[in-house]
């Protein structure tokens, strides 16, 4: 019984945090994409300078 109530509370919390979590995940995704893109650009820039 306790576990079921606990899961219900977690589900209710997720419903409230849904929008916030979506925003956070999108922000993190953008940050990761930008960082990877910048690293790739730096590597390409270094490669073009060497050639």
Biotite code that builds the C-alpha atoms (Angstrom):
import biotite.structure as struc

atoms = struc.array([
    struc.Atom([0.000, 0.000, 0.000], chain_id="A", res_id=1, res_name="UNK", atom_name="CA", element="C"),
    struc.Atom([2.794, 2.434, 0.934], chain_id="A", res_id=2, res_name="UNK", atom_name="CA", element="C"),
    struc.Atom([4.610, 1.873, -2.379], chain_id="A", res_id=3, res_name="UNK", atom_name="CA", element="C"),
    struc.Atom([1.398, 2.476, -4.373], chain_id="A", res_id=4, res_name="UNK", atom_name="CA", element="C"),
    struc.Atom([0.788, 5.791, -2.560], chain_id="A", res_id=5, res_name="UNK", atom_name="CA", element="C"),
    struc.Atom([4.436, 6.737, -3.104], chain_id="A", res_id=6, res_name="UNK", atom_name="CA", element="C"),
    struc.Atom([4.174, 6.005, -6.834], chain_id="A", res_id=7, res_name="UNK", atom_name="CA", element="C"),
    struc.Atom([0.956, 8.069, -7.030], chain_id="A", res_id=8, res_name="UNK", atom_name="CA", element="C"),
    struc.Atom([2.764, 11.015, -5.407], chain_id="A", res_id=9, res_name="UNK", atom_name="CA", element="C"),
    struc.Atom([5.675, 10.627, -7.855], chain_id="A", res_id=10, res_name="UNK", atom_name="CA", element="C"),
    struc.Atom([3.242, 10.551, -10.822], chain_id="A", res_id=11, res_name="UNK", atom_name="CA", element="C"),
    struc.Atom([1.465, 13.692, -9.521], chain_id="A", res_id=12, res_name="UNK", atom_name="CA", element="C"),
    struc.Atom([4.854, 15.372, -9.124], chain_id="A", res_id=13, res_name="UNK", atom_name="CA", element="C"),
    struc.Atom([5.803, 14.442, -12.685], chain_id="A", res_id=14, res_name="UNK", atom_name="CA", element="C"),
    struc.Atom([2.529, 15.937, -13.980], chain_id="A", res_id=15, res_name="UNK", atom_name="CA", element="C"),
    struc.Atom([3.367, 19.220, -12.229], chain_id="A", res_id=16, res_name="UNK", atom_name="CA", element="C"),
    struc.Atom([7.032, 19.117, -13.299], chain_id="A", res_id=17, res_name="UNK", atom_name="CA", element="C"),
    struc.Atom([6.240, 18.000, -16.865], chain_id="A", res_id=18, res_name="UNK", atom_name="CA", element="C"),
    struc.Atom([6.545, 21.449, -18.473], chain_id="A", res_id=19, res_name="UNK", atom_name="CA", element="C"),
    struc.Atom([9.615, 22.331, -16.392], chain_id="A", res_id=20, res_name="UNK", atom_name="CA", element="C"),
    struc.Atom([11.319, 19.014, -17.210], chain_id="A", res_id=21, res_name="UNK", atom_name="CA", element="C"),
    struc.Atom([10.588, 19.452, -20.927], chain_id="A", res_id=22, res_name="UNK", atom_name="CA", element="C"),
    struc.Atom([12.149, 22.944, -20.841], chain_id="A", res_id=23, res_name="UNK", atom_name="CA", element="C"),
    struc.Atom([15.192, 21.646, -18.928], chain_id="A", res_id=24, res_name="UNK", atom_name="CA", element="C"),
    struc.Atom([15.702, 18.705, -21.304], chain_id="A", res_id=25, res_name="UNK", atom_name="CA", element="C"),
    struc.Atom([15.391, 20.996, -24.340], chain_id="A", res_id=26, res_name="UNK", atom_name="CA", element="C"),
    struc.Atom([17.884, 23.439, -22.830], chain_id="A", res_id=27, res_name="UNK", atom_name="CA", element="C"),
    struc.Atom([20.325, 20.619, -22.030], chain_id="A", res_id=28, res_name="UNK", atom_name="CA", element="C"),
    struc.Atom([19.895, 19.189, -25.525], chain_id="A", res_id=29, res_name="UNK", atom_name="CA", element="C"),
    struc.Atom([20.588, 22.581, -27.103], chain_id="A", res_id=30, res_name="UNK", atom_name="CA", element="C"),
    struc.Atom([23.639, 23.073, -24.870], chain_id="A", res_id=31, res_name="UNK", atom_name="CA", element="C"),
    struc.Atom([25.025, 19.636, -25.823], chain_id="A", res_id=32, res_name="UNK", atom_name="CA", element="C"),
    struc.Atom([24.378, 20.244, -29.547], chain_id="A", res_id=33, res_name="UNK", atom_name="CA", element="C"),
    struc.Atom([26.045, 23.687, -29.388], chain_id="A", res_id=34, res_name="UNK", atom_name="CA", element="C"),
    struc.Atom([29.065, 22.320, -27.504], chain_id="A", res_id=35, res_name="UNK", atom_name="CA", element="C"),
    struc.Atom([29.515, 19.422, -29.959], chain_id="A", res_id=36, res_name="UNK", atom_name="CA", element="C"),
    struc.Atom([29.072, 21.822, -32.902], chain_id="A", res_id=37, res_name="UNK", atom_name="CA", element="C"),
    struc.Atom([31.673, 24.239, -31.479], chain_id="A", res_id=38, res_name="UNK", atom_name="CA", element="C"),
    struc.Atom([34.149, 21.366, -30.915], chain_id="A", res_id=39, res_name="UNK", atom_name="CA", element="C"),
    struc.Atom([33.623, 20.165, -34.500], chain_id="A", res_id=40, res_name="UNK", atom_name="CA", element="C"),
    struc.Atom([34.094, 23.718, -35.827], chain_id="A", res_id=41, res_name="UNK", atom_name="CA", element="C"),
    struc.Atom([37.299, 24.117, -33.786], chain_id="A", res_id=42, res_name="UNK", atom_name="CA", element="C"),
    struc.Atom([38.642, 20.806, -35.139], chain_id="A", res_id=43, res_name="UNK", atom_name="CA", element="C"),
    struc.Atom([37.723, 21.793, -38.711], chain_id="A", res_id=44, res_name="UNK", atom_name="CA", element="C"),
    struc.Atom([39.292, 25.237, -38.204], chain_id="A", res_id=45, res_name="UNK", atom_name="CA", element="C"),
    struc.Atom([42.526, 23.702, -36.881], chain_id="A", res_id=46, res_name="UNK", atom_name="CA", element="C"),
    struc.Atom([42.558, 21.201, -39.754], chain_id="A", res_id=47, res_name="UNK", atom_name="CA", element="C"),
    struc.Atom([42.098, 23.927, -42.384], chain_id="A", res_id=48, res_name="UNK", atom_name="CA", element="C"),
    struc.Atom([44.872, 26.039, -40.795], chain_id="A", res_id=49, res_name="UNK", atom_name="CA", element="C"),
    struc.Atom([47.293, 23.077, -40.854], chain_id="A", res_id=50, res_name="UNK", atom_name="CA", element="C"),
    struc.Atom([46.592, 22.257, -44.514], chain_id="A", res_id=51, res_name="UNK", atom_name="CA", element="C"),
])
